[in-house]
Amino acid sequence: MAANESLFPEDKIGLDPSELPLAVRMRPESLDEFVGQEEILGEGKLLRRAILADRVTSLILFGPPGTGQHTKGNFQRLNAVSSGVTEVRQVLGRARALRRSDHRKTILFVDEIHRFNRAQQDSFMEDVEEGNVILVGATTHNPFFVLTPALVSRSLVMELKLLREPELVTLLKRALTDPERGLGRYRAEVSTEAMKHLAASARGDARRALTALEVAVLTTPADQRGMVKVTLKIAQDVTARKAVRYDRDEDEHFDTASAFIKSIRGSDPDAALYYLARMLEGGEDPRFIARRLVISASEDIGNADPEALSVAVNGLRAVEYIGLPEARITLAQMVTYLAAAPKSNASYLGVEAAARDIRSGRLLPVPPYLQVGSYKGADRLGRGKGYRYSHDAPERISGQAYLTEARRYYQPTEEGREKEIKKRMEHWQEIRECLARKGRLRSVLLEKRAGLATEEVTRLSERIGKCLLRHPDFQRARSVALYASFRNEVDTRLILKELLSRPGVRVGFPRTETGRRQLVFHQVNNPAQLVPGRFGIPEPGLKCPVLKSSDFDLVLVPGVAFDEAGNRIGFGGGYYDNFLKETRPDAVRIALAYDFQIIKGRLPVLAKDAKVDKIITDERVISAQG
């Protein structure tokens, strides 16, 4: 067909055109009469080429009101608001009959197609696929939101844009001078300023612009020469009561809400206030706005300013409590606080990353020591066994892994309070890495110590014990903290025998208090007073007198690994670290160890780890070097 050929030769309206609204009368009757939509109807563009070549496929036209979805055409027409299933079936039946008899396709135009439910939309599918009809649907909604995926996938989707002001001016001038369909017979003149105002006030809506022009011309008296002159003042009067274009059920709702949240995310309180006012003036539910702000407080601000969530939640409660119009003030406070707050989406990104792992099948089993171990039989299954209570660990970091595979989801930023969180997490990570190195070293040395033959333990322990007995600090000591050897530790029985033989010398042995991670020393006068304790280590009974940490002038310390600076690695419970910090400053702390337990270089230690003053091995006596 030609570009100037009528789109609707068979579509003759029986009414006098003058009885129809100007916006209806001025609907384009050919491609050449289209104004705007150059992206799809301009020279060489897809839809124009398809129309001219008579190769139009099923088509969905969507866009704001007044952009051209309802243009006249050579179509079978349905309106989803007023048409029911029966009428749809009748139209489709006629289309099939026409296809069988004349091999002609029917172009079926469905206005407000989004009003049809899913079943009604699906009723078109068979005839669209078989080519009986070319479906042209018109809607002011985004088709990807309101139409079935099957219907959208079989149609060419074209978005109609709001008309620009120069395009609206062109349309208004055409309507003003057209003597048949327009206002040409009224001999009207519209000033340039008035024309621009009508176009600007329409905000891209051709129907609104034409309606305003029609009202301005028809309500303005003619002058003595029979001329109707529309001034800027008249145009302003006509458009003064124009409603805000905002429908809570249309795309405008979603677009404005989207711009609103993105303005907050972009830290632009002015833009956010504008979109807030636009939604409120358009009749948006203030609770919807407040709920969106609660989401934004967590998604876009998060731990950069944790108080943002409190502001948003309290604001939501206030909005529900007081309602409009005063609630707009509360909403404005929420908006400005969130927009001006430091931003971080680290929490949002973290949970999304974790969810992607779950959805992709990267599942991890729960470590047995984290599983519930409180039911009967859990011990036999190994459930809960080996769990380290974080509150008993230094800085509440046990070093235990909570995932069976290292993964990093939460990555705090440098923004706001999250900077402090990042620093704290980095410190915790250093602790975990230190504890991990300790654990590896502890495992190696414990395995080596466990491999010592009984005869070797006896021989080496005797050498270490004799060296200690000759040491001046031991000779001077009047109150000694000793320990019972366990699992191939240096045997302390020789030392105990010597101490008990000395008049006036007190000997204390530790008893563990697991709840507080403390060692309580009790005076022992006879080896028979030592009985197996909680960990199987010989401990004094509760009837033995308690000795204070300040009573000791010599503390003999067990351990797994040491270095020449006096740093020490124990079994990981922190019991001796806690105890040594409570001893007198002048108390001498001597470790007893096999020489292979002395590590070259510096041990991985934490600030809470207590040091010893001297180390006696089967090869040497080491005085700590700082």
C-alpha positions as CSV (number, residue, x, y, z in Angstrom):
1,M,0.0,0.0,0.0
2,A,1.1,3.6,-0.5
3,A,2.1,5.8,2.4
4,N,-0.8,8.2,1.7
5,E,-3.4,5.4,1.1
6,S,-6.2,5.3,3.7
7,L,-5.6,2.8,6.4
8,F,-9.4,2.3,6.8
9,P,-11.3,2.5,3.5
10,E,-14.1,0.3,4.9
11,D,-14.3,2.1,8.2
12,K,-16.9,4.7,7.7
13,I,-18.3,6.3,10.7
14,G,-22.0,6.9,10.5
15,L,-22.0,9.9,12.9
16,D,-21.5,13.5,11.8
17,P,-17.7,14.0,12.4
18,S,-18.4,17.3,14.1
19,E,-20.2,15.3,16.9
20,L,-17.0,13.4,17.7
21,P,-14.2,14.8,19.9
22,L,-11.4,16.5,18.1
23,A,-8.9,13.9,19.3
24,V,-11.0,11.2,17.6
25,R,-11.5,13.1,14.4
26,M,-7.8,13.8,14.1
27,R,-6.6,10.3,14.3
28,P,-4.2,9.6,11.5
29,E,-5.8,8.1,8.4
30,S,-2.5,7.3,6.6
31,L,1.1,6.8,7.4
32,D,1.9,10.3,6.2
33,E,-0.4,11.8,8.9
34,F,1.5,10.2,11.7
35,V,3.3,12.6,14.0
36,G,6.1,11.3,16.1
37,Q,7.2,7.7,16.6
38,E,10.0,8.2,14.1
39,E,11.9,5.3,15.8
40,I,9.4,2.8,14.3
41,L,7.4,4.7,11.6
42,G,10.1,6.9,10.1
43,E,11.5,6.4,6.6
44,G,13.1,3.0,6.3
45,K,12.0,1.9,9.8
46,L,10.7,-1.7,10.5
47,L,7.0,-1.1,11.0
48,R,6.7,1.4,8.1
49,R,8.4,-1.1,5.8
50,A,6.1,-3.9,6.9
51,I,3.0,-1.8,6.4
52,L,4.1,-0.6,2.9
53,A,5.0,-4.1,1.9
54,D,1.7,-5.5,3.3
55,R,3.8,-7.8,5.5
56,V,2.5,-6.9,8.9
57,T,2.8,-9.6,11.5
58,S,1.0,-9.9,14.9
59,L,1.9,-6.7,16.7
60,I,1.7,-5.3,20.3
61,L,1.6,-1.5,20.5
62,F,2.2,-0.1,24.0
63,G,2.8,3.3,25.4
64,P,1.3,6.1,27.5
65,P,-2.1,7.4,26.6
66,G,-2.3,9.7,23.6
67,T,0.7,8.3,21.7
68,G,-1.2,6.5,18.9
69,Q,-2.3,3.0,19.9
70,H,-5.9,3.8,18.9
71,T,-5.2,5.0,15.4
72,K,-7.8,4.1,12.8
73,G,-7.2,1.1,10.6
74,N,-8.7,-1.6,8.3
75,F,-9.3,-3.9,11.2
76,Q,-11.8,-6.1,12.9
77,R,-12.1,-4.4,16.2
78,L,-12.5,-5.6,19.7
79,N,-12.3,-3.7,23.0
80,A,-11.2,-5.9,25.9
81,V,-13.3,-3.8,28.3
82,S,-16.6,-4.5,26.6
83,S,-16.0,-7.7,24.6
84,G,-16.7,-11.1,26.1
85,V,-15.7,-14.6,25.2
86,T,-18.7,-15.0,22.9
87,E,-17.8,-12.0,20.8
88,V,-14.1,-13.1,20.6
89,R,-15.2,-16.5,19.3
90,Q,-17.5,-15.0,16.7
91,V,-14.7,-12.7,15.3
92,L,-12.3,-15.6,15.2
93,G,-14.9,-17.8,13.5
94,R,-15.4,-15.2,10.8
95,A,-11.6,-15.0,10.4
96,R,-11.3,-18.7,9.8
97,A,-14.2,-18.7,7.3
98,L,-12.6,-15.8,5.4
99,R,-9.3,-17.6,5.3
100,R,-10.9,-20.8,3.9
101,S,-13.0,-19.0,1.3
102,D,-10.8,-16.1,0.1
103,H,-7.4,-17.1,1.5
104,R,-7.4,-13.7,3.2
105,K,-6.1,-12.9,6.7
106,T,-8.1,-10.8,9.1
107,I,-6.3,-8.0,11.0
108,L,-7.8,-8.2,14.4
109,F,-7.3,-5.0,16.5
110,V,-7.8,-5.5,20.2
111,D,-7.9,-2.3,22.2
112,E,-7.0,-2.5,25.9
113,I,-5.8,-6.0,25.3
114,H,-4.4,-6.2,28.8
115,R,-7.9,-6.3,30.1
116,F,-8.3,-9.9,28.8
117,N,-7.4,-12.5,31.4
118,R,-4.9,-15.3,30.7
119,A,-7.5,-17.7,29.3
120,Q,-8.9,-15.1,27.0
121,Q,-5.5,-14.2,25.7
122,D,-4.7,-17.8,25.1
123,S,-7.8,-18.1,23.0
124,F,-6.1,-16.1,20.2
125,M,-3.0,-18.4,20.1
126,E,-4.3,-21.1,17.7
127,D,-5.5,-18.6,15.1
128,V,-2.4,-16.5,15.4
129,E,-0.2,-19.5,14.8
130,E,-2.3,-20.8,11.9
131,G,-2.3,-17.4,10.3
132,N,-6.0,-16.9,10.3
133,V,-5.6,-13.5,12.1
134,I,-2.9,-10.9,12.4
135,L,-3.4,-9.7,15.9
136,V,-2.7,-6.1,16.7
137,G,-3.0,-5.4,20.4
138,A,-3.0,-2.0,22.0
139,T,-2.3,-1.3,25.6
140,T,-1.0,1.4,27.9
141,H,0.7,-1.3,30.0
142,N,4.1,-2.9,29.6
143,P,3.2,-6.1,27.7
144,F,5.9,-8.1,29.4
145,F,4.0,-7.4,32.7
146,V,0.4,-7.9,31.7
147,L,0.3,-10.3,28.7
148,T,1.1,-14.0,28.6
149,P,4.6,-14.9,27.6
150,A,3.3,-17.1,24.7
151,L,1.4,-14.1,23.2
152,V,4.3,-11.7,23.6
153,S,6.8,-14.2,22.1
154,R,4.6,-14.5,18.9
155,S,4.2,-10.8,18.4
156,L,6.3,-7.9,17.4
157,V,6.4,-5.6,20.4
158,M,6.6,-1.9,19.6
159,E,6.8,0.9,22.2
160,L,5.2,4.2,21.4
161,K,6.9,7.1,23.0
162,L,5.4,10.3,24.4
163,L,5.3,13.0,21.7
164,R,7.8,15.8,21.9
165,E,6.6,19.3,22.2
166,P,7.5,20.3,18.6
167,E,5.6,17.2,17.4
168,L,2.6,18.2,19.5
169,V,2.7,21.7,18.0
170,T,2.7,20.3,14.5
171,L,-0.4,18.2,15.4
172,L,-2.2,21.2,17.0
173,K,-1.5,23.4,14.0
174,R,-2.8,20.7,11.7
175,A,-6.0,20.4,13.7
176,L,-6.4,24.1,13.9
177,T,-6.4,24.5,10.1
178,D,-8.1,21.3,8.9
179,P,-11.5,22.4,7.7
180,E,-13.0,18.9,7.5
181,R,-11.9,17.0,10.6
182,G,-10.3,19.8,12.5
183,L,-11.2,23.4,13.7
184,G,-10.6,25.2,10.4
185,R,-14.1,26.4,10.0
186,Y,-13.9,28.3,13.3
187,R,-11.3,30.8,11.9
188,A,-9.3,30.4,15.0
189,E,-5.8,31.9,15.7
190,V,-3.6,30.6,18.5
191,S,-0.7,32.7,19.6
192,T,2.8,31.1,19.5
193,E,3.0,31.3,23.3
194,A,-0.4,29.7,23.8
195,M,0.4,26.9,21.3
196,K,3.7,26.2,23.1
197,H,1.8,26.2,26.5
198,L,-0.8,23.7,25.2
199,A,1.9,21.4,23.9
200,A,4.0,21.6,27.1
201,S,1.0,21.1,29.4
202,A,0.0,17.9,27.5
203,R,3.3,16.3,28.6
204,G,3.5,14.2,25.4
205,D,-0.2,13.2,25.3
206,A,-1.7,14.0,21.9
207,R,-5.3,13.4,23.1
208,R,-4.8,15.8,26.0
209,A,-3.3,18.5,23.7
210,L,-6.1,18.2,21.1
211,T,-8.8,18.2,23.8
212,A,-7.3,21.4,25.4
213,L,-7.1,23.1,22.0
214,E,-10.7,22.2,21.3
215,V,-11.9,23.5,24.6
216,A,-9.9,26.7,24.1
217,V,-11.4,27.4,20.6
218,L,-15.0,26.4,21.4
219,T,-15.2,28.4,24.6
220,T,-13.5,31.6,23.3
221,P,-16.0,34.1,21.8
222,A,-15.2,35.4,18.3
223,D,-14.3,39.0,17.9
224,Q,-16.0,41.6,15.7
225,R,-14.3,40.2,12.6
226,G,-15.5,36.6,13.5
227,M,-12.0,35.5,14.5
228,V,-11.4,33.3,17.6
229,K,-8.1,34.4,19.2
230,V,-6.6,32.0,21.8
231,T,-4.1,33.9,24.0
232,L,-1.6,32.5,26.5
233,K,-4.0,33.5,29.3
234,I,-6.8,31.4,27.7
235,A,-4.5,28.5,27.2
236,Q,-3.4,28.7,30.9
237,D,-7.0,28.8,32.0
238,V,-7.8,25.7,30.0
239,T,-4.9,23.7,31.4
240,A,-5.0,25.0,35.0
241,R,-7.0,22.0,36.3
242,K,-5.0,19.4,34.5
243,A,-4.6,16.3,36.6
244,V,-1.2,14.7,37.3
245,R,-0.7,11.9,34.9
246,Y,-0.2,9.1,37.3
247,D,-2.3,5.9,37.3
248,R,-1.5,3.5,40.1
249,D,-2.4,0.6,37.8
250,E,-0.4,1.7,34.8
251,D,3.3,1.8,33.8
252,E,3.5,5.3,35.2
253,H,3.2,3.8,38.7
254,F,6.1,1.4,38.2
255,D,8.3,4.0,36.3
256,T,7.9,6.7,38.9
257,A,8.5,4.3,41.8
258,S,11.6,3.0,40.0
259,A,12.9,6.6,39.5
260,F,12.1,7.3,43.1
261,I,14.1,4.5,44.5
262,K,17.0,5.0,42.0
263,S,17.2,8.7,43.1
264,I,17.6,7.6,46.7
265,R,20.2,5.1,45.7
266,G,21.9,7.8,43.7
267,S,22.0,10.1,46.8
268,D,19.9,12.8,45.2
269,P,17.3,14.0,47.8
270,D,15.9,16.6,45.5
271,A,15.0,14.2,42.8
272,A,13.7,11.8,45.4
273,L,11.4,14.5,46.9
274,Y,10.1,15.3,43.4
275,Y,9.1,11.7,42.7
276,L,7.7,11.4,46.2
277,A,5.5,14.5,45.6
278,R,4.5,13.2,42.1
279,M,3.3,9.9,43.6
280,L,1.4,11.5,46.4
281,E,-0.2,14.0,44.1
282,G,-1.2,11.2,41.8
283,G,-3.0,9.4,44.6
284,E,-0.4,6.7,45.5
285,D,-0.9,4.8,48.7
286,P,1.6,6.3,51.2
287,R,2.0,2.8,52.8
288,F,3.3,1.5,49.4
289,I,5.9,4.3,49.4
290,A,6.9,3.7,53.0
291,R,7.4,0.0,52.4
292,R,9.6,0.7,49.4
293,L,11.7,2.9,51.6
294,V,12.1,0.1,54.2
295,I,13.4,-2.1,51.4
296,S,15.8,0.6,50.2
297,A,17.2,1.1,53.7
298,S,18.5,-2.5,53.6
299,E,19.2,-2.9,49.9
300,D,21.0,0.4,49.2
301,I,22.2,1.6,52.6
302,G,22.6,-1.5,54.7
303,N,25.4,-1.4,57.3
304,A,26.9,1.8,56.0
305,D,24.2,3.4,58.2
306,P,22.3,0.7,60.2
307,E,20.1,3.4,61.6
308,A,18.5,3.9,58.2
309,L,16.5,0.8,58.7
310,S,15.2,2.0,62.0
311,V,14.2,5.4,60.5
312,A,12.4,3.6,57.7
313,V,10.6,1.1,59.9
314,N,9.5,3.7,62.4
315,G,8.5,6.0,59.5
316,L,6.3,3.2,58.1
317,R,4.6,2.8,61.5
318,A,4.1,6.6,61.7
319,V,2.6,6.7,58.2
320,E,0.2,3.9,59.1
321,Y,-0.7,5.7,62.3
322,I,-1.3,9.3,61.1
323,G,-2.2,8.9,57.5
324,L,-2.4,11.7,54.9
325,P,-2.0,14.6,54.5
326,E,0.4,14.8,57.5
327,A,2.1,11.5,56.5
328,R,3.8,13.3,53.6
329,I,6.0,15.1,56.1
330,T,7.1,11.8,57.7
331,L,7.7,10.4,54.2
332,A,9.8,13.4,53.3
333,Q,11.9,13.0,56.4
334,M,12.4,9.3,55.5
335,V,13.3,10.1,51.9
336,T,15.8,12.9,52.8
337,Y,17.5,10.7,55.4
338,L,17.9,7.7,53.2
339,A,19.0,9.8,50.2
340,A,21.6,11.6,52.2
341,A,22.9,8.5,54.0
342,P,26.1,6.6,53.0
343,K,25.4,3.8,50.7
344,S,26.3,0.1,50.6
345,N,24.6,-2.8,48.9
346,A,27.1,-5.3,50.3
347,S,24.4,-7.2,52.3
348,Y,22.1,-7.4,49.2
349,L,25.0,-8.6,47.0
350,G,26.0,-11.1,49.6
351,V,22.6,-12.8,49.9
352,E,22.2,-12.8,46.1
353,A,25.6,-14.5,45.7
354,A,24.7,-17.1,48.3
355,A,21.4,-17.7,46.6
356,R,23.1,-18.2,43.2
357,D,25.2,-20.9,44.7
358,I,22.2,-22.6,46.2
359,R,20.3,-22.4,42.9
360,S,23.2,-23.6,40.9
361,G,23.5,-26.7,43.1
362,R,26.7,-25.7,45.0
363,L,25.3,-27.0,48.2
364,L,27.5,-27.7,51.2
365,P,26.8,-30.3,54.0
366,V,26.5,-29.0,57.5
367,P,29.7,-29.9,59.4
368,P,29.0,-32.6,62.0
369,Y,30.2,-30.5,64.9
370,L,27.6,-27.8,64.0
371,Q,24.7,-30.3,63.9
372,V,22.3,-30.8,66.8
373,G,23.9,-33.0,69.4
374,S,21.4,-32.8,72.2
375,Y,19.3,-35.9,71.3
376,K,19.9,-39.4,72.5
377,G,22.3,-41.2,70.1
378,A,23.8,-38.1,68.7
379,D,27.2,-39.0,70.2
380,R,27.3,-42.3,68.3
381,L,26.6,-40.4,65.1
382,G,29.3,-37.8,65.9
383,R,26.7,-35.0,65.9
384,G,27.7,-31.8,67.7
385,K,31.0,-33.4,68.8
386,G,34.0,-31.0,68.6
387,Y,32.0,-27.8,68.5
388,R,33.9,-24.9,70.0
389,Y,31.8,-22.4,71.9
390,S,32.8,-19.0,70.5
391,H,32.2,-17.1,73.7
392,D,34.9,-19.1,75.4
393,A,37.4,-18.1,72.7
394,P,39.6,-15.0,72.7
395,E,37.8,-12.1,71.1
396,R,34.9,-14.6,70.6
397,I,36.6,-16.2,67.6
398,S,37.1,-19.9,67.9
399,G,38.8,-20.3,64.5
400,Q,36.4,-23.1,63.7
401,A,35.1,-23.4,60.1
402,Y,31.3,-22.9,59.8
403,L,31.3,-24.0,56.1
404,T,33.0,-27.1,54.7
405,E,34.4,-24.9,51.9
406,A,35.7,-21.4,52.2
407,R,33.3,-18.9,50.6
408,R,33.1,-15.1,50.7
409,Y,29.7,-13.5,50.3
410,Y,29.6,-10.4,52.5
411,Q,32.3,-7.9,51.4
412,P,31.8,-4.7,53.4
413,T,32.6,-1.4,51.8
414,E,34.6,1.7,53.0
415,E,31.3,3.6,53.3
416,G,30.0,4.9,56.7
417,R,29.8,2.5,59.5
418,E,30.6,-0.4,57.2
419,K,34.2,0.8,57.2
420,E,34.4,-0.1,60.9
421,I,32.8,-3.5,60.1
422,K,35.3,-4.1,57.4
423,K,38.2,-3.3,59.7
424,R,36.8,-5.6,62.4
425,M,36.3,-8.4,59.9
426,E,39.8,-8.1,58.6
427,H,41.0,-8.3,62.2
428,W,38.9,-11.4,62.8
429,Q,40.3,-12.9,59.6
430,E,43.8,-12.4,60.8
431,I,42.8,-14.2,64.0
432,R,41.3,-17.1,62.0
433,E,44.4,-17.4,59.8
434,C,46.7,-17.3,62.9
435,L,44.5,-20.0,64.6
436,A,44.6,-22.1,61.4
437,R,48.4,-21.9,61.3
438,K,48.5,-22.8,65.0
439,G,46.2,-25.7,64.4
440,R,48.4,-27.1,61.6
441,L,51.6,-26.8,63.6
442,R,49.9,-28.3,66.7
443,S,48.8,-31.3,64.7
444,V,52.3,-31.9,63.4
445,L,54.0,-31.7,66.7
446,L,51.3,-33.6,68.6
447,E,51.7,-36.4,66.1
448,K,55.4,-36.4,66.5
449,R,55.2,-36.4,70.3
450,A,52.6,-39.2,70.2
451,G,55.1,-41.2,68.2
452,L,57.7,-41.2,71.0
453,A,58.4,-44.6,72.6
454,T,57.7,-44.9,76.3
455,E,61.5,-45.5,76.9
456,E,62.3,-42.3,75.0
457,V,59.8,-40.2,77.0
458,T,61.3,-41.5,80.2
459,R,64.9,-40.9,79.1
460,L,64.2,-37.3,77.8
461,S,62.0,-36.4,80.8
462,E,64.7,-37.5,83.2
463,R,67.2,-35.2,81.5
464,I,64.8,-32.3,81.5
465,G,63.8,-32.9,85.1
466,K,67.4,-33.1,86.4
467,C,68.2,-29.9,84.5
468,L,65.2,-28.1,86.2
469,L,66.1,-29.4,89.7
470,R,69.6,-27.8,89.3
471,H,68.2,-24.5,88.1
472,P,68.5,-21.5,90.5
473,D,64.9,-20.4,90.0
474,F,63.7,-23.9,91.1
475,Q,66.0,-24.0,94.0
476,R,64.7,-20.6,95.3
477,A,61.0,-21.4,94.8
478,R,58.7,-21.8,97.8
479,S,55.4,-22.1,96.0
480,V,55.4,-24.0,92.6
481,A,52.6,-24.4,90.1
482,L,53.0,-27.8,88.5
483,Y,51.0,-29.9,86.1
484,A,50.4,-33.6,85.7
485,S,51.9,-34.9,82.5
486,F,49.5,-36.3,79.8
487,R,49.9,-38.1,76.5
488,N,53.7,-38.2,76.3
489,E,54.2,-34.7,77.8
490,V,57.5,-34.3,79.7
491,D,57.0,-36.5,82.7
492,T,56.7,-34.4,85.9
493,R,56.6,-37.2,88.5
494,L,60.3,-36.8,89.3
495,I,59.8,-33.1,89.8
496,L,56.8,-33.6,92.1
497,K,58.7,-36.1,94.2
498,E,61.5,-33.6,94.7
499,L,59.1,-30.8,95.6
500,L,57.2,-32.9,98.1
501,S,60.5,-33.8,99.8
502,R,61.3,-30.2,100.6
503,P,60.0,-28.8,103.8
504,G,57.9,-25.6,103.5
505,V,57.4,-25.9,99.8
506,R,53.8,-25.7,98.5
507,V,52.9,-27.5,95.3
508,G,49.7,-26.6,93.3
509,F,48.0,-28.6,90.5
510,P,45.4,-27.2,88.2
511,R,41.7,-28.1,88.0
512,T,39.9,-27.0,84.9
513,E,36.7,-24.9,85.1
514,T,35.4,-25.2,81.5
515,G,32.6,-22.7,81.8
516,R,35.0,-19.8,82.5
517,R,38.0,-21.3,80.8
518,Q,39.9,-21.0,84.0
519,L,42.5,-23.0,85.9
520,V,42.0,-23.2,89.7
521,F,45.1,-24.5,91.5
522,H,44.8,-26.7,94.6
523,Q,47.6,-27.7,97.0
524,V,48.6,-31.3,96.6
525,N,50.6,-33.1,99.3
526,N,50.3,-36.6,97.9
527,P,50.2,-38.0,94.3
528,A,47.2,-40.0,95.4
529,Q,45.2,-36.8,95.6
530,L,45.3,-36.5,91.8
531,V,42.3,-38.1,90.0
532,P,41.3,-38.1,86.3
533,G,39.5,-34.8,85.4
534,R,37.2,-33.7,82.7
535,F,39.7,-34.2,79.9
536,G,41.3,-37.3,81.4
537,I,44.2,-35.3,82.8
538,P,44.9,-36.0,86.5
539,E,43.5,-33.2,88.7
540,P,43.4,-32.5,92.4
541,G,40.1,-33.2,94.2
542,L,37.8,-30.5,95.4
543,K,38.8,-31.1,99.1
544,C,42.4,-30.0,98.4
545,P,43.1,-26.4,99.6
546,V,42.8,-23.7,96.9
547,L,45.9,-21.6,96.1
548,K,45.7,-18.2,94.6
549,S,47.5,-17.3,91.4
550,S,49.5,-14.7,93.3
551,D,50.8,-17.4,95.7
552,F,53.2,-18.8,93.1
553,D,56.8,-17.7,92.6
554,L,57.5,-20.4,90.0
555,V,55.1,-21.6,87.4
556,L,56.0,-24.7,85.3
557,V,54.1,-24.5,82.0
558,P,53.2,-27.3,79.5
559,G,52.8,-26.7,75.8
560,V,52.9,-28.0,72.3
561,A,55.3,-25.6,70.6
562,F,57.6,-22.7,71.6
563,D,60.0,-20.3,70.0
564,E,63.2,-18.7,71.4
565,A,61.3,-15.5,72.2
566,G,59.2,-17.4,74.7
567,N,56.0,-17.6,72.6
568,R,53.9,-20.6,73.3
569,I,51.2,-22.7,71.6
570,G,49.1,-24.9,73.9
571,F,46.2,-27.2,73.2
572,G,44.0,-24.3,72.1
573,G,41.7,-23.8,75.1
574,G,43.4,-20.7,76.4
575,Y,43.4,-22.0,80.0
576,Y,47.1,-21.3,80.7
577,D,47.0,-18.0,78.8
578,N,44.3,-16.8,81.2
579,F,46.1,-18.2,84.2
580,L,49.5,-16.8,83.4
581,K,48.1,-13.3,83.1
582,E,46.9,-13.4,86.7
583,T,50.3,-14.5,88.2
584,R,52.6,-12.1,89.9
585,P,54.9,-10.0,87.7
586,D,58.0,-11.5,89.5
587,A,56.8,-15.1,89.2
588,V,59.2,-17.1,86.9
589,R,57.4,-19.0,84.1
590,I,59.4,-22.0,82.9
591,A,58.2,-24.3,80.1
592,L,59.2,-27.9,79.9
593,A,59.5,-29.3,76.4
594,Y,61.3,-31.7,74.1
595,D,63.8,-29.9,71.9
596,F,61.9,-30.7,68.7
597,Q,59.1,-28.6,70.1
598,I,61.3,-25.4,69.7
599,I,60.4,-23.8,66.4
600,K,62.8,-21.7,64.4
601,G,61.6,-18.3,63.8
602,R,58.4,-16.8,65.3
603,L,55.3,-18.8,66.2
604,P,51.9,-17.5,65.0
605,V,50.6,-15.9,68.1
606,L,47.8,-13.5,69.1
607,A,47.9,-10.6,71.5
608,K,46.2,-12.6,74.2
609,D,48.8,-15.4,74.2
610,A,51.0,-15.4,77.3
611,K,54.7,-15.9,77.0
612,V,57.2,-17.9,79.2
613,D,60.5,-16.6,80.6
614,K,62.5,-19.7,80.1
615,I,62.3,-23.1,78.3
616,I,64.1,-26.2,79.5
617,T,64.5,-29.0,76.9
618,D,66.5,-32.2,76.8
619,E,69.2,-30.2,74.9
620,R,69.4,-26.7,76.3
621,V,68.0,-24.0,78.6
622,I,66.5,-21.1,76.6
623,S,66.1,-17.6,78.1
624,A,63.3,-15.7,76.3
625,Q,64.8,-13.0,74.0
626,G,62.0,-10.4,74.4
